Amino acid sequence: MSLRTICTMLVCAFMSVAMMTPRSASAAVVLGEAEDFVLLALDDGSMIINSATSITGNVGYSDGVTSGTNQKVTTFNGGVYIHSGASVTTTPATFDPSLGTTTGGAADTKLDQANVDALLAATSIAGLSADYTLGAVNDGDNPVINRTGAMTVVDITDLTNKTDTFEFVGDVSGNDQFIVRVSGALDWDGGVVTLTNVLPGNVIWYFPNASNVLIGKAETVFAGTILAPTGDVDYHNPATFNGRIIALDINVHSDFNITQPPSTIIIPTPAALPAGLMMIAMGALKLRH
Protein backbone atom coordinates (compact mmCIF):
# COMPACT_ATOMS: atom_id res chain seq x y z
CA MET A 1 0.00 0.00 0.00
CA SER A 2 1.41 3.38 -1.04
CA LEU A 3 1.99 6.29 1.35
CA ARG A 4 -0.58 8.28 -0.59
CA THR A 5 -3.21 5.60 -0.07
CA ILE A 6 -2.49 5.46 3.68
CA CYS A 7 -2.77 9.24 3.92
CA THR A 8 -6.05 9.12 1.99
CA MET A 9 -7.48 6.56 4.42
CA LEU A 10 -6.50 8.74 7.39
CA VAL A 11 -8.13 11.79 5.80
CA CYS A 12 -11.29 9.76 5.14
CA ALA A 13 -11.41 8.59 8.74
CA PHE A 14 -11.04 12.15 10.01
CA MET A 15 -13.75 13.43 7.67
CA SER A 16 -16.10 10.66 8.71
CA VAL A 17 -15.78 11.60 12.38
CA ALA A 18 -16.04 15.31 11.67
CA MET A 19 -19.20 14.90 9.58
CA MET A 20 -20.96 12.29 11.72
CA THR A 21 -24.71 12.91 12.00
CA PRO A 22 -27.68 10.84 13.16
CA ARG A 23 -29.07 8.47 10.52
CA SER A 24 -31.98 9.93 8.63
CA ALA A 25 -33.47 10.00 5.15
CA SER A 26 -30.66 12.35 4.15
CA ALA A 27 -27.83 10.19 5.52
CA ALA A 28 -27.39 7.96 2.49
CA VAL A 29 -23.93 6.58 1.78
CA VAL A 30 -22.72 8.04 -1.53
CA LEU A 31 -19.89 6.78 -3.71
CA GLY A 32 -19.04 10.13 -5.24
CA GLU A 33 -16.71 9.92 -8.24
CA ALA A 34 -16.40 6.14 -7.74
CA GLU A 35 -20.03 5.86 -8.82
CA ASP A 36 -18.97 6.76 -12.36
CA PHE A 37 -17.24 3.39 -12.83
CA VAL A 38 -18.62 -0.08 -13.44
CA LEU A 39 -15.18 -1.62 -12.78
CA LEU A 40 -12.67 0.25 -10.60
CA ALA A 41 -9.39 -1.25 -9.42
CA LEU A 42 -8.23 0.80 -6.44
CA ASP A 43 -4.74 2.14 -5.74
CA ASP A 44 -1.96 -0.49 -5.79
CA GLY A 45 -4.36 -3.21 -6.89
CA SER A 46 -4.74 -5.31 -10.02
CA MET A 47 -7.28 -6.01 -12.75
CA ILE A 48 -7.72 -8.68 -15.42
CA ILE A 49 -10.40 -8.35 -18.10
CA ASN A 50 -10.39 -11.46 -20.26
CA SER A 51 -13.43 -12.27 -22.39
CA ALA A 52 -16.66 -10.33 -21.85
CA THR A 53 -19.99 -10.50 -23.60
CA SER A 54 -20.62 -6.88 -22.66
CA ILE A 55 -19.36 -4.08 -20.43
CA THR A 56 -21.67 -1.10 -19.97
CA GLY A 57 -19.99 1.71 -18.04
CA ASN A 58 -16.55 3.12 -17.38
CA VAL A 59 -13.49 1.11 -16.36
CA GLY A 60 -10.78 2.61 -14.15
CA TYR A 61 -7.16 1.62 -13.41
CA SER A 62 -5.98 3.61 -10.38
CA ASP A 63 -2.47 4.63 -9.32
CA GLY A 64 -0.15 1.64 -8.90
CA VAL A 65 -2.56 -0.84 -10.54
CA THR A 66 -1.02 -3.62 -12.60
CA SER A 67 -3.07 -5.08 -15.45
CA GLY A 68 -1.44 -7.31 -18.04
CA THR A 69 -4.55 -8.72 -19.74
CA ASN A 70 -7.41 -6.67 -21.20
CA GLN A 71 -9.01 -8.30 -24.24
CA LYS A 72 -11.95 -10.03 -25.96
CA VAL A 73 -14.77 -7.65 -25.03
CA THR A 74 -17.58 -8.10 -27.58
CA THR A 75 -19.57 -4.96 -26.67
CA PHE A 76 -17.95 -2.15 -24.68
CA ASN A 77 -20.20 0.87 -24.09
CA GLY A 78 -18.15 3.21 -21.92
CA GLY A 79 -14.73 4.72 -21.44
CA VAL A 80 -11.40 3.63 -19.99
CA TYR A 81 -9.40 5.74 -17.54
CA ILE A 82 -5.78 4.83 -16.87
CA HIS A 83 -3.75 6.59 -14.16
CA SER A 84 -0.25 7.69 -15.13
CA GLY A 85 1.03 5.53 -12.27
CA ALA A 86 -0.70 2.36 -13.52
CA SER A 87 0.83 -0.34 -15.69
CA VAL A 88 -1.81 -1.51 -18.17
CA THR A 89 -1.57 -3.64 -21.32
CA THR A 90 -4.53 -3.91 -23.68
CA THR A 91 -5.27 -5.66 -26.96
CA PRO A 92 -6.79 -2.79 -29.01
CA ALA A 93 -8.36 -5.06 -31.63
CA THR A 94 -10.66 -6.67 -29.04
CA PHE A 95 -10.63 -4.07 -26.26
CA ASP A 96 -12.22 -1.01 -27.83
CA PRO A 97 -14.30 1.20 -25.49
CA SER A 98 -16.90 3.30 -27.30
CA LEU A 99 -15.84 6.45 -25.40
CA GLY A 100 -12.14 5.88 -25.90
CA THR A 101 -9.26 5.79 -23.41
CA THR A 102 -8.10 8.68 -21.21
CA THR A 103 -4.64 8.55 -19.66
CA GLY A 104 -2.81 10.87 -17.26
CA GLY A 105 -4.02 14.42 -16.55
CA ALA A 106 -7.81 14.30 -16.32
CA ALA A 107 -7.72 10.54 -15.73
CA ASP A 108 -5.36 10.99 -12.76
CA THR A 109 -7.66 13.61 -11.22
CA LYS A 110 -10.79 11.51 -11.75
CA LEU A 111 -9.25 8.30 -10.42
CA ASP A 112 -7.60 9.94 -7.40
CA GLN A 113 -10.96 11.45 -6.42
CA ALA A 114 -12.74 8.14 -7.01
CA ASN A 115 -10.33 6.45 -4.57
CA VAL A 116 -10.87 9.14 -1.94
CA ASP A 117 -14.65 8.84 -2.32
CA ALA A 118 -14.64 5.03 -2.25
CA LEU A 119 -12.61 4.98 0.97
CA LEU A 120 -14.80 7.67 2.52
CA ALA A 121 -17.89 5.59 1.70
CA ALA A 122 -16.24 2.52 3.26
CA THR A 123 -15.42 4.47 6.42
CA SER A 124 -19.00 5.74 6.64
CA ILE A 125 -20.42 2.24 6.21
CA ALA A 126 -18.12 0.81 8.88
CA GLY A 127 -19.54 3.21 11.45
CA LEU A 128 -23.22 2.37 10.90
CA SER A 129 -25.28 0.39 13.38
CA ALA A 130 -26.80 -2.87 12.11
CA ASP A 131 -30.55 -3.39 11.69
CA TYR A 132 -30.15 -7.12 10.95
CA THR A 133 -27.42 -9.47 12.18
CA LEU A 134 -27.71 -12.74 10.26
CA GLY A 135 -24.38 -14.49 10.90
CA ALA A 136 -23.56 -17.01 8.15
CA VAL A 137 -26.08 -17.21 5.30
CA ASN A 138 -26.15 -20.52 3.41
CA ASP A 139 -28.14 -22.33 0.72
CA GLY A 140 -31.73 -22.82 1.82
CA ASP A 141 -31.91 -19.65 3.92
CA ASN A 142 -33.46 -17.41 1.22
CA PRO A 143 -33.31 -14.21 3.32
CA VAL A 144 -35.84 -11.44 2.84
CA ILE A 145 -34.60 -8.05 4.03
CA ASN A 146 -37.47 -5.66 4.71
CA ARG A 147 -36.70 -1.98 5.03
CA THR A 148 -36.35 -0.56 8.53
CA GLY A 149 -36.14 3.01 7.26
CA ALA A 150 -34.56 5.03 4.47
CA MET A 151 -31.37 3.05 5.12
CA THR A 152 -31.22 -0.59 6.21
CA VAL A 153 -27.94 -2.19 7.33
CA VAL A 154 -27.39 -5.96 7.34
CA ASP A 155 -24.42 -7.75 8.95
CA ILE A 156 -23.32 -11.16 7.62
CA THR A 157 -20.24 -13.23 8.43
CA ASP A 158 -20.12 -15.43 5.30
CA LEU A 159 -22.52 -15.79 2.39
CA THR A 160 -22.96 -18.87 0.19
CA ASN A 161 -25.71 -18.76 -2.42
CA LYS A 162 -25.80 -21.34 -5.20
CA THR A 163 -29.51 -21.76 -5.92
CA ASP A 164 -31.39 -19.43 -3.59
CA THR A 165 -32.77 -15.91 -3.59
CA PHE A 166 -31.71 -12.88 -1.55
CA GLU A 167 -34.52 -10.34 -1.53
CA PHE A 168 -34.58 -6.66 -0.60
CA VAL A 169 -37.96 -5.02 0.00
CA GLY A 170 -38.11 -1.23 0.03
CA ASP A 171 -40.65 1.56 0.09
CA VAL A 172 -42.74 2.10 -3.04
CA SER A 173 -40.76 5.30 -3.70
CA GLY A 174 -37.73 3.17 -4.62
CA ASN A 175 -35.38 5.52 -2.73
CA ASP A 176 -34.41 3.21 0.14
CA GLN A 177 -30.76 2.23 0.50
CA PHE A 178 -29.58 -1.21 1.64
CA ILE A 179 -26.08 -1.85 2.98
CA VAL A 180 -24.86 -5.44 3.39
CA ARG A 181 -21.64 -5.78 5.39
CA VAL A 182 -19.95 -9.15 4.84
CA SER A 183 -17.00 -9.73 7.16
CA GLY A 184 -15.94 -12.98 5.48
CA ALA A 185 -16.23 -14.53 2.02
CA LEU A 186 -18.97 -14.53 -0.60
CA ASP A 187 -19.57 -17.52 -2.88
CA TRP A 188 -22.39 -16.67 -5.30
CA ASP A 189 -22.80 -19.43 -7.85
CA GLY A 190 -26.27 -19.35 -9.36
CA GLY A 191 -28.19 -17.37 -6.74
CA VAL A 192 -30.62 -14.54 -7.51
CA VAL A 193 -30.88 -11.06 -6.01
CA THR A 194 -34.53 -9.99 -6.01
CA LEU A 195 -35.32 -6.28 -5.73
CA THR A 196 -38.80 -5.19 -4.69
CA ASN A 197 -39.17 -1.40 -4.85
CA VAL A 198 -35.36 -1.13 -4.70
CA LEU A 199 -32.97 0.27 -7.31
CA PRO A 200 -29.73 -1.63 -8.04
CA GLY A 201 -27.71 1.51 -7.43
CA ASN A 202 -29.09 1.71 -3.90
CA VAL A 203 -27.62 -1.63 -2.77
CA ILE A 204 -24.02 -1.78 -1.53
CA TRP A 205 -22.25 -5.02 -0.62
CA TYR A 206 -19.37 -3.96 1.61
CA PHE A 207 -16.40 -6.19 2.45
CA PRO A 208 -14.24 -4.57 5.17
CA ASN A 209 -11.60 -7.32 5.19
CA ALA A 210 -9.34 -8.97 2.61
CA SER A 211 -12.22 -11.22 1.56
CA ASN A 212 -12.53 -13.50 -1.44
CA VAL A 213 -15.62 -12.58 -3.45
CA LEU A 214 -16.61 -15.16 -6.06
CA ILE A 215 -19.53 -14.71 -8.49
CA GLY A 216 -20.17 -17.14 -11.30
CA LYS A 217 -22.54 -19.35 -13.31
CA ALA A 218 -24.88 -18.19 -16.08
CA GLU A 219 -27.97 -18.60 -13.86
CA THR A 220 -26.74 -15.90 -11.46
CA VAL A 221 -28.68 -12.66 -11.13
CA PHE A 222 -26.73 -10.13 -9.07
CA ALA A 223 -27.47 -6.51 -8.30
CA GLY A 224 -25.70 -3.76 -6.38
CA THR A 225 -22.23 -2.33 -5.89
CA ILE A 226 -19.46 -4.53 -4.51
CA LEU A 227 -17.17 -2.35 -2.41
CA ALA A 228 -14.10 -4.31 -1.29
CA PRO A 229 -11.21 -1.89 -0.61
CA THR A 230 -8.84 -4.72 0.38
CA GLY A 231 -10.68 -7.64 -1.20
CA ASP A 232 -10.30 -9.88 -4.24
CA VAL A 233 -13.28 -10.17 -6.62
CA ASP A 234 -13.55 -12.93 -9.24
CA TYR A 235 -16.57 -12.74 -11.56
CA HIS A 236 -17.09 -15.05 -14.53
CA ASN A 237 -19.64 -16.54 -16.94
CA PRO A 238 -22.47 -14.69 -18.74
CA ALA A 239 -24.59 -13.98 -15.68
CA THR A 240 -26.86 -10.96 -15.14
CA PHE A 241 -25.00 -8.32 -13.12
CA ASN A 242 -26.53 -4.87 -12.69
CA GLY A 243 -24.09 -3.00 -10.49
CA ARG A 244 -20.42 -2.18 -9.98
CA ILE A 245 -17.22 -3.76 -8.74
CA ILE A 246 -14.95 -1.44 -6.76
CA ALA A 247 -12.12 -3.45 -5.25
CA LEU A 248 -8.40 -3.81 -4.72
CA ASP A 249 -8.06 -6.82 -7.04
CA ILE A 250 -10.51 -7.63 -9.84
CA ASN A 251 -10.52 -10.65 -12.16
CA VAL A 252 -13.42 -10.75 -14.63
CA HIS A 253 -13.43 -13.38 -17.36
CA SER A 254 -15.16 -16.19 -19.29
CA ASP A 255 -17.87 -14.25 -21.17
CA PHE A 256 -18.93 -12.17 -18.19
CA ASN A 257 -21.20 -9.15 -18.56
CA ILE A 258 -21.87 -6.18 -16.30
CA THR A 259 -24.05 -3.08 -16.52
CA GLN A 260 -23.48 0.10 -14.53
CA PRO A 261 -26.73 1.27 -12.90
CA PRO A 262 -27.83 4.93 -13.08
CA SER A 263 -26.73 7.36 -10.38
CA THR A 264 -29.07 7.20 -7.41
CA ILE A 265 -27.90 9.98 -5.09
CA ILE A 266 -30.59 10.74 -2.51
CA ILE A 267 -31.05 14.50 -2.17
CA PRO A 268 -31.84 15.72 1.38
CA THR A 269 -35.24 17.25 2.00
CA PRO A 270 -35.18 20.88 3.23
CA ALA A 271 -36.27 19.78 6.71
CA ALA A 272 -33.19 17.57 6.99
CA LEU A 273 -30.71 20.34 6.17
CA PRO A 274 -28.83 22.09 8.99
CA ALA A 275 -30.10 25.60 9.72
CA GLY A 276 -26.93 27.23 8.37
CA LEU A 277 -27.23 25.44 5.04
CA MET A 278 -30.90 26.37 4.86
CA MET A 279 -29.97 30.04 5.26
CA ILE A 280 -27.34 29.78 2.51
CA ALA A 281 -29.79 28.03 0.21
CA MET A 282 -32.47 30.65 0.85
CA GLY A 283 -29.97 33.43 0.22
CA ALA A 284 -28.93 31.86 -3.07
CA LEU A 285 -32.55 31.66 -4.16
CA LYS A 286 -33.04 35.36 -3.37
CA LEU A 287 -29.95 36.29 -5.40
CA ARG A 288 -31.33 34.40 -8.38
CA HIS A 289 -34.42 36.59 -8.27
Order of alpha helices (4+ residues) and beta strands (2+ residues): alpha-beta-beta-beta-beta-beta-beta-beta-alpha-beta-beta-beta-beta-beta-beta-beta-beta-beta-beta-beta-alpha
